[in-house]
Amino acid sequence: MSKENPHQILVIEDQVLNRKVVRIVLQSEGYDVLEATNADEALMCLEQDFPALILMDIALPGQSGEELTRQIKANPTWCDIPIIALTAAAMTGDRERILRSGCDDYLSKPIDTQVLAKRVAYHLKEARHDH
């Protein structure tokens, strides 16, 4: 198994435009970006690489982001990787439900690019302090 890359972020998002925006923001901050469009691709990425953080779209085709988060957090190898949910769902109770699934944070769409960069940096710093 490969060692964690502290600059690598896995973006799990099925919408091309959303992926592009997130990729541009992250690359401008100096991160390496892995991309997956669904749960199967995400799990393949995790088998091959060890990202420092995951950005998880909640509304994925097939298996939802919440289900995938539970699956990742249940795996001892990956359970400590911070997961930030990306979602257009902003109804009362959505945030709590998403955080209950195991996500460490929550950003609503459309993504505020400055907030995204700050939250990613914050969670990467926190993850390093936990070890």
Rosetta constraint file for C-alpha pairs under 8 A:
AtomPair CA 1 CA 47 HARMONIC 7.86 0.50
AtomPair CA 1 CA 48 HARMONIC 7.53 0.50
AtomPair CA 1 CA 49 HARMONIC 7.89 0.50
AtomPair CA 2 CA 48 HARMONIC 7.29 0.50
AtomPair CA 2 CA 49 HARMONIC 6.13 0.50
AtomPair CA 2 CA 50 HARMONIC 6.35 0.50
AtomPair CA 3 CA 49 HARMONIC 7.85 0.50
AtomPair CA 3 CA 50 HARMONIC 6.28 0.50
AtomPair CA 4 CA 49 HARMONIC 7.57 0.50
AtomPair CA 4 CA 50 HARMONIC 4.69 0.50
AtomPair CA 4 CA 51 HARMONIC 5.88 0.50
AtomPair CA 4 CA 52 HARMONIC 6.13 0.50
AtomPair CA 5 CA 50 HARMONIC 6.26 0.50
AtomPair CA 5 CA 51 HARMONIC 5.72 0.50
AtomPair CA 5 CA 52 HARMONIC 5.97 0.50
AtomPair CA 6 CA 51 HARMONIC 7.07 0.50
AtomPair CA 6 CA 52 HARMONIC 5.10 0.50
AtomPair CA 6 CA 124 HARMONIC 7.75 0.50
AtomPair CA 7 CA 30 HARMONIC 7.36 0.50
AtomPair CA 7 CA 31 HARMONIC 4.85 0.50
AtomPair CA 7 CA 32 HARMONIC 5.79 0.50
AtomPair CA 7 CA 51 HARMONIC 7.63 0.50
AtomPair CA 7 CA 52 HARMONIC 6.61 0.50
AtomPair CA 8 CA 31 HARMONIC 5.71 0.50
AtomPair CA 8 CA 32 HARMONIC 4.53 0.50
AtomPair CA 8 CA 33 HARMONIC 5.77 0.50
AtomPair CA 8 CA 34 HARMONIC 7.15 0.50
AtomPair CA 8 CA 50 HARMONIC 7.81 0.50
AtomPair CA 8 CA 51 HARMONIC 4.87 0.50
AtomPair CA 8 CA 52 HARMONIC 5.68 0.50
AtomPair CA 8 CA 53 HARMONIC 7.13 0.50
AtomPair CA 9 CA 31 HARMONIC 6.82 0.50
AtomPair CA 9 CA 32 HARMONIC 6.20 0.50
AtomPair CA 9 CA 33 HARMONIC 5.07 0.50
AtomPair CA 9 CA 34 HARMONIC 6.06 0.50
AtomPair CA 9 CA 51 HARMONIC 5.19 0.50
AtomPair CA 9 CA 52 HARMONIC 5.92 0.50
AtomPair CA 9 CA 53 HARMONIC 5.05 0.50
AtomPair CA 9 CA 54 HARMONIC 5.72 0.50
AtomPair CA 9 CA 55 HARMONIC 7.38 0.50
AtomPair CA 10 CA 33 HARMONIC 5.98 0.50
AtomPair CA 10 CA 34 HARMONIC 4.63 0.50
AtomPair CA 10 CA 35 HARMONIC 5.77 0.50
AtomPair CA 10 CA 36 HARMONIC 7.42 0.50
AtomPair CA 10 CA 42 HARMONIC 7.85 0.50
AtomPair CA 10 CA 45 HARMONIC 7.94 0.50
AtomPair CA 10 CA 51 HARMONIC 6.02 0.50
AtomPair CA 10 CA 53 HARMONIC 6.44 0.50
AtomPair CA 10 CA 54 HARMONIC 4.76 0.50
AtomPair CA 10 CA 55 HARMONIC 6.21 0.50
AtomPair CA 11 CA 19 HARMONIC 7.16 0.50
AtomPair CA 11 CA 22 HARMONIC 7.85 0.50
AtomPair CA 11 CA 23 HARMONIC 7.98 0.50
AtomPair CA 11 CA 33 HARMONIC 6.96 0.50
AtomPair CA 11 CA 34 HARMONIC 6.07 0.50
AtomPair CA 11 CA 35 HARMONIC 4.91 0.50
AtomPair CA 11 CA 36 HARMONIC 6.24 0.50
AtomPair CA 11 CA 54 HARMONIC 5.94 0.50
AtomPair CA 11 CA 55 HARMONIC 4.79 0.50
AtomPair CA 11 CA 56 HARMONIC 6.36 0.50
AtomPair CA 12 CA 35 HARMONIC 6.00 0.50
AtomPair CA 12 CA 36 HARMONIC 4.73 0.50
AtomPair CA 12 CA 37 HARMONIC 5.56 0.50
AtomPair CA 12 CA 38 HARMONIC 6.56 0.50
AtomPair CA 12 CA 39 HARMONIC 7.80 0.50
AtomPair CA 12 CA 42 HARMONIC 6.44 0.50
AtomPair CA 12 CA 54 HARMONIC 7.41 0.50
AtomPair CA 12 CA 55 HARMONIC 6.05 0.50
AtomPair CA 12 CA 56 HARMONIC 5.01 0.50
AtomPair CA 12 CA 57 HARMONIC 5.84 0.50
AtomPair CA 13 CA 18 HARMONIC 7.15 0.50
AtomPair CA 13 CA 19 HARMONIC 5.97 0.50
AtomPair CA 13 CA 35 HARMONIC 7.56 0.50
AtomPair CA 13 CA 36 HARMONIC 6.37 0.50
AtomPair CA 13 CA 37 HARMONIC 5.01 0.50
AtomPair CA 13 CA 38 HARMONIC 6.99 0.50
AtomPair CA 13 CA 56 HARMONIC 6.62 0.50
AtomPair CA 13 CA 57 HARMONIC 5.05 0.50
AtomPair CA 13 CA 60 HARMONIC 6.88 0.50
AtomPair CA 14 CA 19 HARMONIC 7.45 0.50
AtomPair CA 14 CA 36 HARMONIC 7.43 0.50
AtomPair CA 14 CA 37 HARMONIC 4.22 0.50
AtomPair CA 14 CA 38 HARMONIC 6.43 0.50
AtomPair CA 14 CA 57 HARMONIC 7.64 0.50
AtomPair CA 14 CA 60 HARMONIC 6.23 0.50
AtomPair CA 14 CA 61 HARMONIC 7.36 0.50
AtomPair CA 15 CA 19 HARMONIC 6.23 0.50
AtomPair CA 15 CA 37 HARMONIC 7.64 0.50
AtomPair CA 16 CA 20 HARMONIC 6.13 0.50
AtomPair CA 17 CA 21 HARMONIC 6.24 0.50
AtomPair CA 18 CA 22 HARMONIC 6.23 0.50
AtomPair CA 19 CA 23 HARMONIC 5.94 0.50
AtomPair CA 19 CA 35 HARMONIC 7.70 0.50
AtomPair CA 20 CA 24 HARMONIC 6.10 0.50
AtomPair CA 21 CA 25 HARMONIC 6.31 0.50
AtomPair CA 22 CA 26 HARMONIC 6.09 0.50
AtomPair CA 22 CA 113 HARMONIC 7.61 0.50
AtomPair CA 23 CA 27 HARMONIC 5.89 0.50
AtomPair CA 23 CA 33 HARMONIC 6.38 0.50
AtomPair CA 24 CA 28 HARMONIC 6.02 0.50
AtomPair CA 25 CA 29 HARMONIC 6.49 0.50
AtomPair CA 25 CA 113 HARMONIC 6.52 0.50
AtomPair CA 25 CA 117 HARMONIC 6.95 0.50
AtomPair CA 26 CA 30 HARMONIC 6.51 0.50
AtomPair CA 26 CA 31 HARMONIC 5.42 0.50
AtomPair CA 26 CA 32 HARMONIC 7.54 0.50
AtomPair CA 26 CA 33 HARMONIC 7.15 0.50
AtomPair CA 26 CA 117 HARMONIC 6.89 0.50
AtomPair CA 27 CA 31 HARMONIC 5.00 0.50
AtomPair CA 27 CA 32 HARMONIC 6.37 0.50
AtomPair CA 27 CA 33 HARMONIC 7.01 0.50
AtomPair CA 29 CA 117 HARMONIC 7.35 0.50
AtomPair CA 34 CA 45 HARMONIC 7.62 0.50
AtomPair CA 35 CA 42 HARMONIC 7.71 0.50
AtomPair CA 36 CA 41 HARMONIC 5.18 0.50
AtomPair CA 36 CA 42 HARMONIC 5.15 0.50
AtomPair CA 36 CA 45 HARMONIC 7.53 0.50
AtomPair CA 37 CA 41 HARMONIC 6.48 0.50
AtomPair CA 37 CA 42 HARMONIC 7.32 0.50
AtomPair CA 37 CA 60 HARMONIC 7.55 0.50
AtomPair CA 38 CA 42 HARMONIC 6.20 0.50
AtomPair CA 38 CA 60 HARMONIC 5.98 0.50
AtomPair CA 38 CA 61 HARMONIC 6.32 0.50
AtomPair CA 38 CA 62 HARMONIC 7.36 0.50
AtomPair CA 38 CA 63 HARMONIC 7.50 0.50
AtomPair CA 39 CA 43 HARMONIC 6.15 0.50
AtomPair CA 39 CA 60 HARMONIC 7.61 0.50
AtomPair CA 39 CA 62 HARMONIC 7.63 0.50
AtomPair CA 39 CA 63 HARMONIC 6.11 0.50
AtomPair CA 39 CA 64 HARMONIC 7.72 0.50
AtomPair CA 39 CA 65 HARMONIC 7.63 0.50
AtomPair CA 39 CA 68 HARMONIC 6.28 0.50
AtomPair CA 40 CA 44 HARMONIC 6.29 0.50
AtomPair CA 41 CA 45 HARMONIC 6.22 0.50
AtomPair CA 42 CA 46 HARMONIC 6.26 0.50
AtomPair CA 43 CA 47 HARMONIC 6.20 0.50
AtomPair CA 44 CA 48 HARMONIC 6.47 0.50
AtomPair CA 45 CA 49 HARMONIC 5.80 0.50
AtomPair CA 46 CA 50 HARMONIC 5.88 0.50
AtomPair CA 46 CA 51 HARMONIC 7.43 0.50
AtomPair CA 51 CA 81 HARMONIC 7.51 0.50
AtomPair CA 52 CA 81 HARMONIC 6.09 0.50
AtomPair CA 52 CA 82 HARMONIC 7.35 0.50
AtomPair CA 52 CA 124 HARMONIC 6.85 0.50
AtomPair CA 53 CA 81 HARMONIC 5.54 0.50
AtomPair CA 53 CA 82 HARMONIC 5.09 0.50
AtomPair CA 53 CA 83 HARMONIC 6.06 0.50
AtomPair CA 53 CA 84 HARMONIC 7.89 0.50
AtomPair CA 53 CA 120 HARMONIC 7.71 0.50
AtomPair CA 53 CA 123 HARMONIC 7.81 0.50
AtomPair CA 53 CA 124 HARMONIC 6.90 0.50
AtomPair CA 54 CA 81 HARMONIC 7.04 0.50
AtomPair CA 54 CA 82 HARMONIC 6.26 0.50
AtomPair CA 54 CA 83 HARMONIC 4.71 0.50
AtomPair CA 54 CA 84 HARMONIC 6.27 0.50
AtomPair CA 55 CA 83 HARMONIC 5.82 0.50
AtomPair CA 55 CA 84 HARMONIC 4.90 0.50
AtomPair CA 55 CA 85 HARMONIC 5.94 0.50
AtomPair CA 55 CA 86 HARMONIC 6.68 0.50
AtomPair CA 56 CA 65 HARMONIC 6.16 0.50
AtomPair CA 56 CA 69 HARMONIC 7.87 0.50
AtomPair CA 56 CA 83 HARMONIC 6.60 0.50
AtomPair CA 56 CA 84 HARMONIC 5.96 0.50
AtomPair CA 56 CA 85 HARMONIC 4.70 0.50
AtomPair CA 56 CA 86 HARMONIC 5.64 0.50
AtomPair CA 57 CA 65 HARMONIC 5.79 0.50
AtomPair CA 57 CA 85 HARMONIC 5.87 0.50
AtomPair CA 57 CA 86 HARMONIC 4.65 0.50
AtomPair CA 57 CA 87 HARMONIC 5.88 0.50
AtomPair CA 58 CA 64 HARMONIC 5.92 0.50
AtomPair CA 58 CA 65 HARMONIC 3.97 0.50
AtomPair CA 58 CA 66 HARMONIC 6.00 0.50
AtomPair CA 58 CA 85 HARMONIC 6.37 0.50
AtomPair CA 58 CA 86 HARMONIC 6.21 0.50
AtomPair CA 58 CA 87 HARMONIC 5.58 0.50
AtomPair CA 59 CA 64 HARMONIC 5.78 0.50
AtomPair CA 59 CA 65 HARMONIC 6.13 0.50
AtomPair CA 59 CA 87 HARMONIC 7.01 0.50
AtomPair CA 60 CA 64 HARMONIC 5.08 0.50
AtomPair CA 60 CA 65 HARMONIC 5.89 0.50
AtomPair CA 63 CA 67 HARMONIC 6.33 0.50
AtomPair CA 63 CA 68 HARMONIC 6.66 0.50
AtomPair CA 64 CA 68 HARMONIC 6.24 0.50
AtomPair CA 65 CA 69 HARMONIC 5.93 0.50
AtomPair CA 65 CA 85 HARMONIC 7.93 0.50
AtomPair CA 66 CA 70 HARMONIC 6.33 0.50
AtomPair CA 66 CA 98 HARMONIC 6.43 0.50
AtomPair CA 66 CA 101 HARMONIC 5.60 0.50
AtomPair CA 66 CA 102 HARMONIC 7.82 0.50
AtomPair CA 67 CA 71 HARMONIC 6.29 0.50
AtomPair CA 67 CA 101 HARMONIC 7.40 0.50
AtomPair CA 68 CA 72 HARMONIC 6.16 0.50
AtomPair CA 69 CA 73 HARMONIC 6.03 0.50
AtomPair CA 69 CA 83 HARMONIC 7.58 0.50
AtomPair CA 69 CA 101 HARMONIC 6.47 0.50
AtomPair CA 69 CA 102 HARMONIC 6.07 0.50
AtomPair CA 69 CA 103 HARMONIC 6.62 0.50
AtomPair CA 70 CA 74 HARMONIC 6.01 0.50
AtomPair CA 70 CA 101 HARMONIC 5.73 0.50
AtomPair CA 70 CA 102 HARMONIC 6.01 0.50
AtomPair CA 71 CA 75 HARMONIC 6.62 0.50
AtomPair CA 72 CA 78 HARMONIC 5.93 0.50
AtomPair CA 72 CA 79 HARMONIC 6.08 0.50
AtomPair CA 73 CA 78 HARMONIC 6.36 0.50
AtomPair CA 73 CA 79 HARMONIC 4.08 0.50
AtomPair CA 73 CA 80 HARMONIC 7.33 0.50
AtomPair CA 73 CA 102 HARMONIC 6.57 0.50
AtomPair CA 74 CA 78 HARMONIC 7.94 0.50
AtomPair CA 74 CA 79 HARMONIC 6.20 0.50
AtomPair CA 75 CA 79 HARMONIC 5.60 0.50
AtomPair CA 76 CA 80 HARMONIC 7.94 0.50
AtomPair CA 80 CA 127 HARMONIC 7.74 0.50
AtomPair CA 81 CA 127 HARMONIC 7.61 0.50
AtomPair CA 82 CA 103 HARMONIC 7.33 0.50
AtomPair CA 82 CA 104 HARMONIC 5.89 0.50
AtomPair CA 82 CA 123 HARMONIC 6.67 0.50
AtomPair CA 82 CA 124 HARMONIC 7.68 0.50
AtomPair CA 82 CA 127 HARMONIC 7.08 0.50
AtomPair CA 83 CA 102 HARMONIC 7.78 0.50
AtomPair CA 83 CA 103 HARMONIC 5.04 0.50
AtomPair CA 83 CA 104 HARMONIC 5.33 0.50
AtomPair CA 83 CA 105 HARMONIC 6.73 0.50
AtomPair CA 84 CA 103 HARMONIC 5.82 0.50
AtomPair CA 84 CA 104 HARMONIC 5.73 0.50
AtomPair CA 84 CA 105 HARMONIC 4.63 0.50
AtomPair CA 84 CA 106 HARMONIC 5.41 0.50
AtomPair CA 84 CA 107 HARMONIC 7.07 0.50
AtomPair CA 85 CA 98 HARMONIC 7.41 0.50
AtomPair CA 85 CA 103 HARMONIC 6.17 0.50
AtomPair CA 85 CA 104 HARMONIC 7.78 0.50
AtomPair CA 85 CA 105 HARMONIC 6.13 0.50
AtomPair CA 85 CA 106 HARMONIC 4.59 0.50
AtomPair CA 85 CA 107 HARMONIC 6.01 0.50
AtomPair CA 86 CA 106 HARMONIC 6.16 0.50
AtomPair CA 86 CA 107 HARMONIC 5.04 0.50
AtomPair CA 86 CA 108 HARMONIC 5.75 0.50
AtomPair CA 86 CA 109 HARMONIC 6.58 0.50
AtomPair CA 86 CA 111 HARMONIC 7.86 0.50
AtomPair CA 87 CA 106 HARMONIC 7.65 0.50
AtomPair CA 87 CA 107 HARMONIC 6.51 0.50
AtomPair CA 87 CA 108 HARMONIC 4.97 0.50
AtomPair CA 87 CA 109 HARMONIC 5.50 0.50
AtomPair CA 88 CA 108 HARMONIC 5.44 0.50
AtomPair CA 88 CA 109 HARMONIC 4.67 0.50
AtomPair CA 88 CA 110 HARMONIC 7.03 0.50
AtomPair CA 89 CA 94 HARMONIC 6.42 0.50
AtomPair CA 89 CA 108 HARMONIC 7.12 0.50
AtomPair CA 90 CA 94 HARMONIC 6.16 0.50
AtomPair CA 90 CA 95 HARMONIC 7.23 0.50
AtomPair CA 90 CA 108 HARMONIC 6.91 0.50
AtomPair CA 91 CA 95 HARMONIC 7.93 0.50
AtomPair CA 93 CA 97 HARMONIC 6.07 0.50
AtomPair CA 94 CA 98 HARMONIC 6.02 0.50
AtomPair CA 95 CA 99 HARMONIC 6.12 0.50
AtomPair CA 95 CA 106 HARMONIC 6.90 0.50
AtomPair CA 96 CA 100 HARMONIC 6.00 0.50
AtomPair CA 97 CA 101 HARMONIC 6.43 0.50
AtomPair CA 98 CA 102 HARMONIC 7.17 0.50
AtomPair CA 98 CA 103 HARMONIC 6.35 0.50
AtomPair CA 98 CA 106 HARMONIC 7.67 0.50
AtomPair CA 99 CA 103 HARMONIC 4.78 0.50
AtomPair CA 99 CA 104 HARMONIC 6.36 0.50
AtomPair CA 99 CA 105 HARMONIC 6.73 0.50
AtomPair CA 99 CA 106 HARMONIC 7.36 0.50
AtomPair CA 107 CA 111 HARMONIC 6.93 0.50
AtomPair CA 107 CA 116 HARMONIC 7.51 0.50
AtomPair CA 111 CA 115 HARMONIC 7.92 0.50
AtomPair CA 111 CA 116 HARMONIC 7.01 0.50
AtomPair CA 112 CA 116 HARMONIC 6.14 0.50
AtomPair CA 113 CA 117 HARMONIC 6.30 0.50
AtomPair CA 114 CA 118 HARMONIC 6.32 0.50
AtomPair CA 115 CA 119 HARMONIC 6.02 0.50
AtomPair CA 116 CA 120 HARMONIC 6.12 0.50
AtomPair CA 117 CA 121 HARMONIC 6.24 0.50
AtomPair CA 118 CA 122 HARMONIC 6.08 0.50
AtomPair CA 119 CA 123 HARMONIC 6.16 0.50
AtomPair CA 120 CA 124 HARMONIC 6.15 0.50
AtomPair CA 121 CA 125 HARMONIC 6.17 0.50
AtomPair CA 122 CA 126 HARMONIC 6.20 0.50
AtomPair CA 123 CA 127 HARMONIC 5.99 0.50
AtomPair CA 124 CA 128 HARMONIC 6.31 0.50
AtomPair CA 125 CA 129 HARMONIC 6.46 0.50
AtomPair CA 126 CA 130 HARMONIC 6.40 0.50
AtomPair CA 127 CA 131 HARMONIC 6.98 0.50
